[in-house]
Amino acid sequence: MRNFTDKKSAHKKSVDNKPANKKPVDNKNRVIVRVPGTSANCGPGFDCLGVAATIYNYLDLTLLRTNKFIVESKGAGSDKLPRNRRNLAWQAIKKLLEVTGHAEEYKGAIIRMKSNVPISRGLGSSSTAIVAGLTAANAIVGSPLDKNELLTLATELEGHPDNVAPAIFGGFTVSVMNNGGVQTFSFMPRVKLKLIVTVPNFELSTRIARKVLPKNVSMKDAIFNVSRASMLIAALVEGRADLLPLAFDDALHQPYRKKLVPGMTEVFEAAKSAGALGAAISGAGSCLIAFTTADSGLENKIAAAMVEAFKSHGVDSKALILNVDRHGAQVMKH
């Protein structure tokens, strides 16, 4: 499955196919959506590569014509999510309603969230909220925007496309910003992968992780990353698992962020010694992710090695063994 998009703006559309003298019944104003967590960068693809994983957040949305507003949440980090109109999912919902001309029609909402994606760990928790809000609201008003237009709005809200793109399309995504627009290529790799994610017991904000990065990098490091990122995509598209051990290393962000993740280098080494094809920081961290083929049978061994390496540096962690999600955001009930 491949998808190529080039959308610079989401145009206002009005869709209300119901007779003017009839109002939709309330149950048609409710949807449930599922959005996968994501891992950005994938090593050398800083701010441009991403992959969707089989760990999901859910949003149950009912749009209201009154000002009534309720947010309920449960699951990972639910106690830290705003329960008012600053909630990120609501911000995305409001944006979608404004763009499609329904902001005056729907002024309130009942938002119920179930989170499995840990917060501030580099698995795209904020992106799931944005994509879920956009997808749910879009479905309720008749799906006037396609996935490409949703990507444009999601990128505007998130600031960059590397997490929101795989959350929308699924699979691996390569995204490019061009004159304010976003261009994304999505595909399922011909190498069937297992993703081993170690989740340490501490959060790491993207703001802090970006603050440690240099403003300029050397030509040598730039070439290092261009070659690895190119090899990574070529190997995945052509099914060349033998080339992947060359492809996950990075010189642009991981060397500077390793001081923020105790034992990072040793966890990477432990994963590779246990048979991983490669390892990387998941997004901005603190999660670390390793990759192996689905038929290797090594995922449990790799997971145990990574957890033990973290432990040797005084960090408790747990391992998640995931697959590549192929669907992206989905409406589960409408």
C-alpha positions as a LaTeX table, in Angstrom:
\begin{tabular}{lrrr}
\hline
Residue & $x$ (\AA) & $y$ (\AA) & $z$ (\AA) \\
\hline
Met1 & 0.00 & 0.00 & 0.00 \\
Arg2 & 1.43 & 3.32 & $-1.06$ \\
Asn3 & 0.01 & 6.78 & $-0.83$ \\
Phe4 & 1.46 & 10.03 & $-2.11$ \\
Thr5 & 0.03 & 13.33 & $-0.97$ \\
Asp6 & 0.67 & 16.96 & $-1.72$ \\
Lys7 & $-1.81$ & 19.16 & 0.11 \\
Lys8 & $-0.96$ & 22.70 & 1.13 \\
Ser9 & $-4.28$ & 23.68 & 2.60 \\
Ala10 & $-7.53$ & 22.23 & 3.83 \\
His11 & $-10.40$ & 24.07 & 2.16 \\
Lys12 & $-13.61$ & 24.95 & 3.92 \\
Lys13 & $-16.43$ & 22.64 & 2.97 \\
Ser14 & $-19.99$ & 22.43 & 4.16 \\
Val15 & $-21.70$ & 19.08 & 4.16 \\
Asp16 & $-25.22$ & 18.78 & 5.47 \\
Asn17 & $-27.24$ & 16.56 & 3.22 \\
Lys18 & $-30.21$ & 16.48 & 5.61 \\
Pro19 & $-33.39$ & 18.45 & 4.86 \\
Ala20 & $-33.24$ & 21.97 & 6.29 \\
Asn21 & $-36.30$ & 21.41 & 8.47 \\
Lys22 & $-34.84$ & 18.34 & 10.20 \\
Lys23 & $-32.04$ & 18.10 & 12.72 \\
Pro24 & $-29.87$ & 14.98 & 12.99 \\
Val25 & $-30.66$ & 12.86 & 16.02 \\
Asp26 & $-28.04$ & 12.93 & 18.74 \\
Asn27 & $-26.78$ & 9.37 & 18.23 \\
Lys28 & $-25.57$ & 10.36 & 14.77 \\
Asn29 & $-23.40$ & 12.99 & 16.42 \\
Arg30 & $-21.34$ & 10.31 & 18.17 \\
Val31 & $-18.34$ & 8.35 & 16.88 \\
Ile32 & $-15.59$ & 6.19 & 18.34 \\
Val33 & $-12.16$ & 6.30 & 16.72 \\
Arg34 & $-8.95$ & 4.37 & 17.23 \\
Val35 & $-5.52$ & 5.89 & 16.54 \\
Pro36 & $-2.16$ & 4.07 & 16.67 \\
Gly37 & 0.82 & 5.25 & 18.62 \\
Thr38 & 3.84 & 6.12 & 16.50 \\
Ser39 & 7.61 & 6.18 & 16.62 \\
Ala40 & 9.28 & 9.06 & 14.80 \\
Asn41 & 12.79 & 9.47 & 13.37 \\
Cys42 & 13.47 & 5.70 & 13.18 \\
Gly43 & 17.13 & 6.55 & 13.79 \\
Pro44 & 18.46 & 8.65 & 10.88 \\
Gly45 & 15.15 & 10.10 & 9.67 \\
Phe46 & 15.08 & 13.08 & 12.02 \\
Asp47 & 11.74 & 14.93 & 11.79 \\
Cys48 & 10.77 & 13.16 & 8.55 \\
Leu49 & 10.37 & 9.38 & 9.09 \\
Gly50 & 7.74 & 7.68 & 11.21 \\
Val51 & 6.08 & 4.33 & 11.79 \\
Ala52 & 2.66 & 3.41 & 13.21 \\
Ala53 & 2.62 & 0.71 & 15.88 \\
Thr54 & $-0.05$ & $-1.64$ & 17.21 \\
Ile55 & $-0.67$ & 0.26 & 20.43 \\
Tyr56 & $-3.83$ & 2.36 & 20.40 \\
Asn57 & $-5.63$ & 5.29 & 21.96 \\
Tyr58 & $-9.41$ & 5.59 & 21.68 \\
Leu59 & $-11.68$ & 8.62 & 21.49 \\
Asp60 & $-15.43$ & 8.46 & 22.01 \\
Leu61 & $-16.82$ & 11.80 & 20.82 \\
Thr62 & $-20.34$ & 13.22 & 20.96 \\
Leu63 & $-20.76$ & 16.71 & 19.51 \\
Leu64 & $-23.40$ & 18.89 & 21.14 \\
Arg65 & $-25.32$ & 21.92 & 19.95 \\
Thr66 & $-25.29$ & 23.30 & 23.49 \\
Asn67 & $-22.31$ & 24.64 & 25.44 \\
Lys68 & $-22.19$ & 21.56 & 27.64 \\
Phe69 & $-18.62$ & 20.28 & 27.80 \\
Ile70 & $-17.35$ & 17.10 & 29.47 \\
Val71 & $-13.96$ & 15.37 & 29.24 \\
Glu72 & $-13.42$ & 11.95 & 30.76 \\
Ser73 & $-10.21$ & 9.97 & 30.43 \\
Lys74 & $-8.74$ & 6.72 & 31.67 \\
Gly75 & $-5.60$ & 4.75 & 31.04 \\
Ala76 & $-1.97$ & 5.81 & 30.59 \\
Gly77 & $-1.34$ & 9.32 & 31.92 \\
Ser78 & $-5.04$ & 10.13 & 32.11 \\
Asp79 & $-4.56$ & 12.09 & 35.33 \\
Lys80 & $-2.34$ & 14.56 & 33.46 \\
Leu81 & $-4.74$ & 15.35 & 30.62 \\
Pro82 & $-6.67$ & 18.65 & 30.76 \\
Arg83 & $-10.39$ & 18.18 & 31.44 \\
Asn84 & $-11.34$ & 21.57 & 30.05 \\
Arg85 & $-11.28$ & 23.22 & 26.62 \\
Arg86 & $-7.48$ & 23.22 & 26.64 \\
Asn87 & $-7.68$ & 19.49 & 26.00 \\
Leu88 & $-5.67$ & 18.74 & 22.85 \\
Ala89 & $-8.34$ & 16.53 & 21.31 \\
Trp90 & $-10.86$ & 19.36 & 21.71 \\
Gln91 & $-8.45$ & 21.82 & 20.12 \\
Ala92 & $-8.29$ & 19.53 & 17.08 \\
Ile93 & $-12.07$ & 19.06 & 17.06 \\
Lys94 & $-12.60$ & 22.82 & 17.20 \\
Lys95 & $-10.14$ & 23.33 & 14.33 \\
Leu96 & $-11.95$ & 20.81 & 12.16 \\
Leu97 & $-15.33$ & 22.38 & 12.90 \\
Glu98 & $-14.00$ & 25.84 & 12.03 \\
Val99 & $-12.47$ & 24.69 & 8.75 \\
Thr100 & $-15.61$ & 22.83 & 7.67 \\
Gly101 & $-18.02$ & 25.59 & 8.70 \\
His102 & $-19.64$ & 23.76 & 11.64 \\
Ala103 & $-18.24$ & 25.75 & 14.56 \\
Glu104 & $-21.51$ & 27.57 & 15.20 \\
Glu105 & $-23.53$ & 24.37 & 14.91 \\
Tyr106 & $-21.56$ & 22.39 & 17.50 \\
Lys107 & $-20.45$ & 24.37 & 20.53 \\
Gly108 & $-20.02$ & 21.62 & 23.10 \\
Ala109 & $-18.92$ & 18.01 & 23.37 \\
Ile110 & $-18.70$ & 14.91 & 25.46 \\
Ile111 & $-15.18$ & 13.52 & 25.10 \\
Arg112 & $-14.24$ & 10.14 & 26.51 \\
Met113 & $-10.64$ & 9.03 & 26.07 \\
Lys114 & $-8.97$ & 5.69 & 26.70 \\
Ser115 & $-5.17$ & 5.85 & 26.53 \\
Asn116 & $-2.74$ & 2.99 & 26.10 \\
Val117 & 0.09 & 5.10 & 24.66 \\
Pro118 & 2.30 & 6.43 & 27.49 \\
Ile119 & 2.66 & 10.20 & 27.74 \\
Ser120 & 5.97 & 12.01 & 27.05 \\
Arg121 & 7.78 & 8.83 & 26.12 \\
Gly122 & 8.27 & 9.30 & 22.38 \\
Leu123 & 5.33 & 7.20 & 21.17 \\
Gly124 & 3.22 & 10.01 & 19.73 \\
Ser125 & 0.67 & 10.48 & 22.50 \\
Ser126 & $-0.03$ & 14.10 & 21.51 \\
Ser127 & $-0.38$ & 13.08 & 17.88 \\
Thr128 & $-2.97$ & 10.47 & 18.76 \\
Ala129 & $-5.07$ & 13.14 & 20.48 \\
Ile130 & $-4.83$ & 15.50 & 17.50 \\
Val131 & $-5.52$ & 12.85 & 14.88 \\
Ala132 & $-8.34$ & 11.33 & 16.95 \\
Gly133 & $-10.04$ & 14.70 & 17.36 \\
Leu134 & $-9.78$ & 15.55 & 13.67 \\
Thr135 & $-10.89$ & 12.10 & 12.51 \\
Ala136 & $-13.86$ & 11.93 & 14.89 \\
Ala137 & $-15.17$ & 15.41 & 14.16 \\
Asn138 & $-14.69$ & 14.92 & 10.43 \\
Ala139 & $-16.76$ & 11.72 & 10.54 \\
Ile140 & $-19.60$ & 13.38 & 12.45 \\
Val141 & $-19.95$ & 16.26 & 9.96 \\
Gly142 & $-19.98$ & 13.89 & 6.99 \\
Ser143 & $-16.27$ & 13.36 & 6.20 \\
Pro144 & $-15.79$ & 16.44 & 4.00 \\
Leu145 & $-12.00$ & 16.26 & 4.36 \\
Asp146 & $-9.88$ & 13.39 & 3.05 \\
Lys147 & $-6.82$ & 12.02 & 4.83 \\
Asn148 & $-4.51$ & 14.37 & 2.96 \\
Glu149 & $-6.41$ & 17.41 & 4.21 \\
Leu150 & $-6.55$ & 15.98 & 7.72 \\
Leu151 & $-2.76$ & 15.62 & 7.54 \\
Thr152 & $-2.43$ & 19.32 & 6.70 \\
Leu153 & $-4.51$ & 20.31 & 9.73 \\
Ala154 & $-2.74$ & 17.82 & 12.01 \\
Thr155 & 0.66 & 19.14 & 10.95 \\
Glu156 & $-0.44$ & 22.72 & 11.65 \\
Leu157 & $-1.51$ & 21.70 & 15.16 \\
Glu158 & 1.48 & 19.44 & 15.93 \\
Gly159 & 4.14 & 21.58 & 14.23 \\
His160 & 5.71 & 18.74 & 12.24 \\
Pro161 & 4.36 & 15.70 & 10.36 \\
Asp162 & 6.63 & 12.83 & 11.47 \\
Asn163 & 4.18 & 11.51 & 14.10 \\
Val164 & 0.81 & 12.61 & 12.75 \\
Ala165 & 1.44 & 11.17 & 9.26 \\
Pro166 & 1.79 & 7.52 & 10.36 \\
Ala167 & $-1.03$ & 8.03 & 12.88 \\
Ile168 & $-3.31$ & 8.94 & 9.96 \\
Phe169 & $-2.06$ & 6.62 & 7.22 \\
Gly170 & $-0.48$ & 3.71 & 9.11 \\
Gly171 & 2.69 & 1.91 & 8.02 \\
Phe172 & 5.92 & 3.81 & 7.52 \\
Thr173 & 5.75 & 7.40 & 6.31 \\
Val174 & 8.27 & 9.77 & 4.75 \\
Ser175 & 7.23 & 13.41 & 5.06 \\
Val176 & 8.61 & 16.60 & 3.52 \\
Met177 & 7.61 & 20.17 & 4.32 \\
Asn178 & 7.48 & 22.29 & 1.18 \\
Asn179 & 6.50 & 25.98 & 1.12 \\
Gly180 & 4.30 & 25.52 & 4.16 \\
Gly181 & 2.66 & 22.36 & 2.82 \\
Val182 & 3.32 & 18.75 & 3.69 \\
Gln183 & 4.09 & 15.99 & 1.23 \\
Thr184 & 3.92 & 12.42 & 2.52 \\
Phe185 & 4.69 & 8.99 & 1.09 \\
Ser186 & 3.26 & 6.08 & 3.06 \\
Phe187 & 3.96 & 2.39 & 2.59 \\
Met188 & 3.98 & $-0.99$ & 4.26 \\
Pro189 & 7.50 & $-2.46$ & 4.33 \\
Arg190 & 8.21 & $-5.68$ & 2.45 \\
Val191 & 10.19 & $-6.74$ & 5.50 \\
Lys192 & 7.77 & $-7.93$ & 8.17 \\
Leu193 & 9.04 & $-6.33$ & 11.36 \\
Lys194 & 8.61 & $-6.67$ & 15.08 \\
Leu195 & 9.05 & $-3.46$ & 17.08 \\
Ile196 & 10.48 & $-3.91$ & 20.57 \\
Val197 & 9.89 & $-0.78$ & 22.63 \\
Thr198 & 11.34 & $-0.36$ & 26.11 \\
Val199 & 9.40 & 2.14 & 28.19 \\
Pro200 & 11.51 & 3.53 & 31.06 \\
Asn201 & 9.95 & 4.83 & 34.26 \\
Phe202 & 10.58 & 8.49 & 33.48 \\
Glu203 & 9.14 & 11.03 & 31.07 \\
Leu204 & 11.12 & 13.19 & 28.67 \\
Ser205 & 9.49 & 16.25 & 27.16 \\
Thr206 & 10.07 & 17.04 & 23.50 \\
Arg207 & 10.96 & 20.61 & 24.46 \\
Ile208 & 13.88 & 19.45 & 26.61 \\
Ala209 & 14.96 & 16.88 & 24.03 \\
Arg210 & 15.10 & 19.56 & 21.34 \\
Lys211 & 16.90 & 22.03 & 23.55 \\
Val212 & 20.05 & 19.87 & 23.65 \\
Leu213 & 20.39 & 19.74 & 19.86 \\
Pro214 & 23.02 & 21.87 & 18.10 \\
Lys215 & 21.96 & 24.63 & 15.73 \\
Asn216 & 24.49 & 23.50 & 13.12 \\
Val217 & 25.90 & 20.11 & 12.16 \\
Ser218 & 28.94 & 19.09 & 10.15 \\
Met219 & 28.84 & 18.04 & 6.51 \\
Lys220 & 30.21 & 14.66 & 7.60 \\
Asp221 & 27.27 & 14.07 & 9.96 \\
Ala222 & 24.77 & 15.27 & 7.36 \\
Ile223 & 26.12 & 12.81 & 4.79 \\
Phe224 & 26.11 & 10.04 & 7.41 \\
Asn225 & 22.39 & 10.55 & 8.02 \\
Val226 & 21.37 & 11.03 & 4.38 \\
Ser227 & 23.03 & 7.75 & 3.46 \\
Arg228 & 21.48 & 5.81 & 6.36 \\
Ala229 & 17.99 & 7.23 & 5.85 \\
Ser230 & 18.17 & 6.44 & 2.14 \\
Met231 & 19.34 & 2.91 & 2.86 \\
Leu232 & 16.59 & 2.41 & 5.44 \\
Ile233 & 13.79 & 3.29 & 3.02 \\
Ala234 & 15.34 & 1.33 & 0.14 \\
Ala235 & 15.76 & $-1.77$ & 2.31 \\
Leu236 & 12.18 & $-1.60$ & 3.63 \\
Val237 & 10.63 & $-1.01$ & 0.21 \\
Glu238 & 12.65 & $-3.76$ & $-1.49$ \\
Gly239 & 12.51 & $-6.28$ & 1.35 \\
Arg240 & 16.25 & $-6.32$ & 2.00 \\
Ala241 & 16.48 & $-7.19$ & 5.69 \\
Asp242 & 20.19 & $-7.88$ & 5.22 \\
Leu243 & 20.78 & $-4.15$ & 4.69 \\
Leu244 & 18.91 & $-2.93$ & 7.76 \\
Pro245 & 21.84 & $-3.29$ & 10.23 \\
Leu246 & 23.49 & $-0.47$ & 8.25 \\
Ala247 & 20.44 & 1.76 & 8.32 \\
Phe248 & 19.33 & 2.72 & 11.85 \\
Asp249 & 22.37 & 4.66 & 13.09 \\
Asp250 & 22.17 & 8.42 & 13.52 \\
Ala251 & 24.55 & 11.36 & 13.94 \\
Leu252 & 22.14 & 14.32 & 14.11 \\
His253 & 20.14 & 13.91 & 17.31 \\
Gln254 & 20.86 & 10.71 & 19.24 \\
Pro255 & 24.46 & 11.53 & 20.25 \\
Tyr256 & 23.19 & 14.73 & 21.90 \\
Arg257 & 20.17 & 13.15 & 23.55 \\
Lys258 & 21.90 & 10.14 & 25.06 \\
Lys259 & 22.73 & 12.12 & 28.22 \\
Leu260 & 18.96 & 12.47 & 28.76 \\
Val261 & 18.39 & 8.70 & 28.66 \\
Pro262 & 20.66 & 6.88 & 31.16 \\
Gly263 & 22.17 & 3.74 & 29.67 \\
Met264 & 21.01 & 4.46 & 26.12 \\
Thr265 & 24.20 & 3.28 & 24.44 \\
Glu266 & 24.28 & 0.09 & 26.51 \\
Val267 & 20.60 & $-0.63$ & 25.78 \\
Phe268 & 21.30 & $-0.28$ & 22.06 \\
Glu269 & 24.29 & $-2.60$ & 22.33 \\
Ala270 & 22.30 & $-5.15$ & 24.34 \\
Ala271 & 19.53 & $-5.16$ & 21.72 \\
Lys272 & 21.98 & $-5.72$ & 18.88 \\
Ser273 & 23.87 & $-8.42$ & 20.80 \\
Ala274 & 20.54 & $-10.20$ & 21.30 \\
Gly275 & 19.94 & $-10.15$ & 17.53 \\
Ala276 & 18.21 & $-6.84$ & 16.77 \\
Leu277 & 18.72 & $-5.40$ & 13.30 \\
Gly278 & 19.08 & $-1.96$ & 14.85 \\
Ala279 & 17.91 & 0.30 & 17.66 \\
Ala280 & 17.00 & 3.96 & 18.06 \\
Ile281 & 15.42 & 6.54 & 20.32 \\
Ser282 & 11.67 & 6.48 & 19.76 \\
Gly283 & 10.81 & 10.03 & 18.76 \\
Ala284 & 12.40 & 12.38 & 21.28 \\
Gly285 & 12.50 & 9.65 & 23.97 \\
Ser286 & 12.48 & 8.41 & 26.61 \\
Cys287 & 11.43 & 5.11 & 24.98 \\
Leu288 & 14.03 & 3.18 & 23.03 \\
Ile289 & 12.99 & 0.98 & 20.11 \\
Ala290 & 14.66 & $-2.01$ & 18.48 \\
Phe291 & 13.75 & $-3.80$ & 15.27 \\
Thr292 & 13.82 & $-7.44$ & 14.25 \\
Thr293 & 12.14 & $-9.54$ & 11.57 \\
Ala294 & 8.87 & $-11.20$ & 12.56 \\
Asp295 & 10.23 & $-14.65$ & 11.70 \\
Ser296 & 13.42 & $-14.32$ & 13.74 \\
Gly297 & 11.77 & $-15.39$ & 16.99 \\
Leu298 & 14.17 & $-13.07$ & 18.83 \\
Glu299 & 11.77 & $-10.40$ & 20.07 \\
Asn300 & 11.47 & $-11.74$ & 23.64 \\
Lys301 & 15.22 & $-12.19$ & 23.93 \\
Ile302 & 15.81 & $-8.65$ & 22.68 \\
Ala303 & 13.17 & $-7.24$ & 25.03 \\
Ala304 & 14.71 & $-8.96$ & 28.05 \\
Ala305 & 18.20 & $-7.74$ & 27.12 \\
Met306 & 17.04 & $-4.13$ & 26.79 \\
Val307 & 15.17 & $-4.16$ & 30.10 \\
Glu308 & 18.20 & $-5.67$ & 31.84 \\
Ala309 & 20.54 & $-3.08$ & 30.34 \\
Phe310 & 18.30 & $-0.28$ & 31.58 \\
Lys311 & 18.19 & $-1.92$ & 35.01 \\
Ser312 & 21.99 & $-1.97$ & 35.20 \\
His313 & 21.82 & 1.84 & 35.03 \\
Gly314 & 19.23 & 2.09 & 37.76 \\
Val315 & 16.28 & 2.53 & 35.40 \\
Asp316 & 13.19 & 0.35 & 35.69 \\
Ser317 & 11.44 & $-0.27$ & 32.39 \\
Lys318 & 8.94 & $-2.50$ & 30.67 \\
Ala319 & 9.02 & $-3.88$ & 27.14 \\
Leu320 & 6.28 & $-3.73$ & 24.53 \\
Ile321 & 6.46 & $-6.08$ & 21.55 \\
Leu322 & 4.49 & $-4.51$ & 18.71 \\
Asn323 & 3.81 & $-4.88$ & 15.01 \\
Val324 & 3.58 & $-2.22$ & 12.33 \\
Asp325 & 0.01 & $-0.93$ & 12.18 \\
Arg326 & $-1.19$ & $-0.89$ & 8.58 \\
His327 & $-4.45$ & 1.07 & 8.89 \\
Gly328 & $-3.77$ & 4.29 & 10.78 \\
Ala329 & $-6.69$ & 6.15 & 12.32 \\
Gln330 & $-10.00$ & 4.32 & 12.00 \\
Val331 & $-13.62$ & 5.08 & 12.78 \\
Met332 & $-14.70$ & 2.08 & 14.85 \\
Lys333 & $-18.33$ & 3.05 & 15.45 \\
His334 & $-20.61$ & 5.67 & 13.95 \\
\hline
\end{tabular}
